[in-house]
């Protein structure tokens, strides 16, 4: 199962405010705090501070957002990890099969998607796989699920023969599950989500981004909303993620014209 779990965070919306106001030698206190006592409490901000956060996001003054951090433990198949590791401003530490040789898990999708007819990459509707052509004498005849177990057998046999894990792992498929710690600033995660929550992102990769999006939104609600333009037309996070770039730009321009920022 693909899963992104928030394990730690630092800062809040007030952190962004004061990181910006320090330029003028000023500091703002919260009006109060909301939430359940004993758990993470969120600061209640002055209206002027909310407007400041929106101003910073609108004009891409993102350095104050960089003082808020989040760390996640993510579990996903290798082919997802290799897409997400490209985001250079997020710190990444991953389990290594040079050191770990326990039995791997494999990702199996609920449905198989068809190749897109109008795009060089991506997928469209679901398809059914005819496995009749795949028939073996050793009892394995359910492709592609059994192909993972064939690879697992080869992996375990190589380990039994004394092959080093760093080489034995080469027979494992892209569907092998991996896990990593992923940490970074709020603005770095915003850049990642802005790219990976799009509708044309691979579904499995988007699943990780969506989970991260929803969890960061809870700990930095005002700042995250500003970075995601969710405040422009009162849109929900789900609606924002479903918008195309052109739709976001039109919404942004309309909001600015109406004086909301």
N, C-alpha and C positions, 0 to 999 in steps of 0.2 A: 504494500500500500504506500502510495506517495504521501508524504507527511512533512510539513514544516512546522516546527514547534518553537515558540519564543522562549528562550531560556534566560535572557537578561536584557536590561535596557538601562540607559542613563539619560537624565534630563527630561524635560517636559516642555509644554508650550511656553511657559514663563522663561525657560532657558533661552529660547529663541529671541524673545523680547529683550532680555537683558544683554544678550550677546550683541544685539544691534544698538541698544541704548548706551553701552559702554563707550561708544565713539564720542558721546557728548558728556561723558563722566557721570552718567545717571544710572539709577537702578530702580526697578519697579517691584513692588510687593504685590502678591496676589490678593484679590478681594476675599478669598476664602478657598476652601478645598471641598470637592465633592467626591463621593464614592463611599465604599464600605470601609469602616475603620478597621485597621489591621491589614488592609490590602492597599494596592496602589491608589493613591489619592490624586485627583487631577486638580490643577489650579483653576480658579475662576478668574478670568481676565477682565480688565477694564475694556470698554468699547474701543478706546483709542489704541490699546495694545492689539486688539483683533485687527483693526484697520492697518496697523503697522505691519503685522504678519502678512496680510493680504498685499500690501504695497511691496514688501520685500519679494514675495513670490511673483507678483506681476512684472516687476522690473528685473527679475532674475538676479537679485542680490542674495545669493544662496549661501554665502559663508555663515550667517547666523544659524541656519538649519544644520550646518555641519557639526554643531556642538551637541547634538542629540544622537545617541547611538542605540543600536539594537543588535542582539545576537540570536541566531537561530540554529537549531539542530535540524538538518534536512536529510530526509531519506528518500531516494529516488533512483531510478535505473541509470546506468552509466550514460546512455545516450542523452538523457536530460542534463546530467551533471556537466557533460562536455559542451553543452550550449551555454549554461549559466556561468561557467568558470571564466568566460570571456569578459565579464564585467570587472575591469581591473581595479576599481576603487573600493571593492569589497574584499575583505580578508577571508581567506579560505584555507581550512585545514581538513584534509580528507583521510578516511580510513585507508590504510595501505595493505595491499595483498602481497607486499614484500615481507610483511611481518605477520599478517593474519592469514591462517590457512583453514579456518573453520568452514563448515558447509555453507556455500553462498545461497542467497535467496534469488528468485527470478521474478521479474515483473510480467504479468499476463494481463493484457487489456481486456475490458469487458466486451468490446466490439472491435472489428477490424475495419478501418476506413479505406475507401478507394482513393486512387491517385487522382489528383485534380486535373481536369482536362484543359483548363484555361490558365494554369499557373505552372511555372517551372518547378516549384516546390509546393509542399502542402498537401492537404487531403480534403476530400469532400464527404459524400455519403458513405454509409457502411456497405461492406461487401461480404459475401459468404465465400469461404475457401473450400474448394473441392480437394479433399485429402486422399482420394482414391488412388492417385498415382503414387502415393508414398506408402510403400508396404515393404516391411523388412522380415527376414526370416527369424529374427531373434525376439519377436514379440512387440517391438516398437512400431506402431503403425498409426499414431495420432500426431501428425505434424500440425502446428509447430511446437506444441507443448512438450512432447517427448524429446525433441531435439535438444532442449535445455538439459534434460536428464542424461542424454548421451554425452553431452559436453561435461556434465558433472562427473560421470563415470570416468571419463578420460582424465579429468583433473585429479580426482582422488587416486587413480591408478598411478599417475605420474608422481604424486607425493609419496605413495607407497614404495615406489622404485627409487626414492631418494632425490628426485628432481627438486631443485630449490623453488619455493613458492613464487619468486619473482619471474621464473620462467614458466612454471606450470599454469599460471594464471592466463597465459596467452590463449588457451583453448576455450576460455569462458566467453559467452556471448555478450552482446551489447545490452541485453535485457537483465544482466546481473545487477542486483541492487547494490548501491553504495551509499555512504552517509558522510556528512561533513558538517563542520561548524562554519557558519557564514555570518560575518560581523561587518558593520560599517555604519556610516552616518546616515541620518534621515534623508539627506539630499541624494546620496549615492543609491540608496534603495529606491528612492523616487524615480531616478533615471532608469533603474532596472525595470521597475514595474511599468513605467510609461512605455517601455519597449515590449516587455514580455507579457503584458496583460492584453495586448491587442488581439483582435479576432483572428488574424492570420498567423499567430504564433502556434507552434505545435501544441496540441491539446495537453499533453503530459507536462510540458514545460510551463504552459499557462496555469496549470493546476498549482504548481509550486508558487508562482508569482501571485496568484489570487489569494492563496492562504497567507502569504507574507503581507500582502496589501491590507487584508482585513484585520490582521493583528496589529500592524503598525498604526492603523487608523484609530484603534482603541486607545493607544497610549499617547499619541500626539494628534488628537482629533482636529484641532484648529489649524495647526501647521500643515498636517498632511492634506487636509481638505484644500488649503490654499495652493499647495504644490500641485495637486491633482486637478485644480480648477473646479472642484466640486461646489464651491460657493458661488460660482458665476450665475447659475440659473437654478440654484437649489436642487441640483441633481443628486441622486444617490450614487454611491460608489459603483454599484452594479451598472447603472446607466452610463456613468463616465467611462467605464471600461469597455462598454459596448459601442461607444462612439468612434467614428473614424477620425483621422487627423483633421480632415476638412471640416467635419461637424464641430470638433473642438474649437477650431480657429474661428468659425462663424459665431459660435456661442460666446467666445472670448471677446470678439469685436463688438457684438451686440451688447454685452455687459458693460464694456468700457464706454460705449456710446450712451448708455443709460446712466452713467455716473456711479455705478455700483462699486468701482474701484478707483 
